[in-house]
Amino acid sequence: MSILSVRQLDIMGKQNHIVKDLSLDVQEGEWFALVGQSGSGKSMTAMAICQLLAPNLQAKGEIWYGEKNLLTLSSSEIRKVRGKRLAYIFQDYQGSFTPFLTIGQHFDEYQRTHLNLSKKARRQQAVDALISVGLNEDIYGRYPFQLSGGQLQRVSISMALLLEPDILIADEPTTALDSVSSFKVLQLLSKLQKETGCAILFITHDLRHVRKYADRIAVMKDGAIIETGDKNQVLNHPQHAYTNELIQSSPSLRRIPFKLEGVSG
Ligand SMILES: Nc1ncnc2c1ncn2[C@@H]1O[C@H](COP(=O)(O)OP(=O)(O)OP(=O)(O)O)[C@@H](O)[C@H]1O
């Protein structure tokens, strides 16, 4: 069953038509990859779904989440959906953290917005979430600048999954990480997805990740989806010359350190 349906989405700036007549469906519990070169409109699609587009951009079309067309919700209604049922993590995880607040304070702010829990219960829930992504309890009291990129991105994931969303939008979550940290973050996402059953809309230009984790793929070029289907179908039998080009230009799969285990560190 479809959990998110985007129908005929157009995103326009004053001078440019960024996303053109885009339709896609994310099924319950699946890992759906949106791939394409830099500038093809992947992030703007994610931003439109989360209703976080810059004010100079306008989105038209329909974005159905259950019975709700997200594009028609008021900002207070969308805030209720965003974060709770529909969570997101972005490549710029540094920008998601306020430098003078501890990780615990970030959790607390988030929990107080969405949950009605005592202070003690909030702390326990946050610590459990940190432990679930392979981090230690002491991270709770630390400031963002005291953590590595991989640790911070894992904190983002633990916060995004805290409220057990139905869908997680992950926009190039490993772009700013080294290859070992990327590998661990993706392994973690895959593990948590299996545990929680949430769907993932995964945005990337790295086909190696797609080959390993995705169920289905949509390929974007110049703001439009040019090909979509089952991962193996698209990667092994691309119908579009551009998809073939993307596959040919992708680094070898052998470069992923498959043998690494665990998510700690
Ligand atoms: N606020 C804005 N106003 C006008 N155009 C914008 C704005 N933000 C982004 N764009 C343009 O939208 C296009 C698509 O950008 P987008 O970030 O979605 O690409 P992308 O496929 O996610 O690329 P990348 O993989 O590099 O993140 C780009 O040409 C970009 O310059």
The ligand as a Gaussian input file, in Angstrom:
#p B3LYP/6-31G(d) Opt

LIG

0 1
 N       15.690000      28.895000      -3.692000
 C       15.944000      28.597000      -4.961000
 N       15.595000      29.464000      -5.947000
 C       15.802000      29.164000      -7.250000
 N       16.356000      27.999000      -7.668000
 C       16.741000      27.121000      -6.744000
 C       16.542000      27.348000      -5.333000
 N       17.002000      26.276000      -4.649000
 C       17.466000      25.405000      -5.575000
 N       17.307000      25.885000      -6.820000
 C       17.678000      25.209000      -8.096000
 O       16.936000      24.018000      -8.221000
 C       17.676000      23.065000      -8.994000
 C       17.564000      21.696000      -8.336000
 O       18.273000      21.733000      -7.110000
 P       18.297000      20.478000      -6.114000
 O       19.016000      20.927000      -4.885000
 O       16.939000      19.923000      -5.962000
 O       19.192000      19.431000      -6.931000
 P       19.681000      18.007000      -6.462000
 O       19.288000      17.055000      -7.533000
 O       19.207000      17.707000      -5.097000
 O       21.250000      18.211000      -6.477000
 P       22.371000      17.730000      -5.392000
 O       22.549000      16.253000      -5.627000
 O       23.569000      18.533000      -5.785000
 O       21.863000      18.076000      -4.030000
 C       19.085000      23.595000      -9.104000
 O       19.268000      24.086000     -10.409000
 C       19.130000      24.732000      -8.097000
 O       19.986000      25.759000      -8.523000

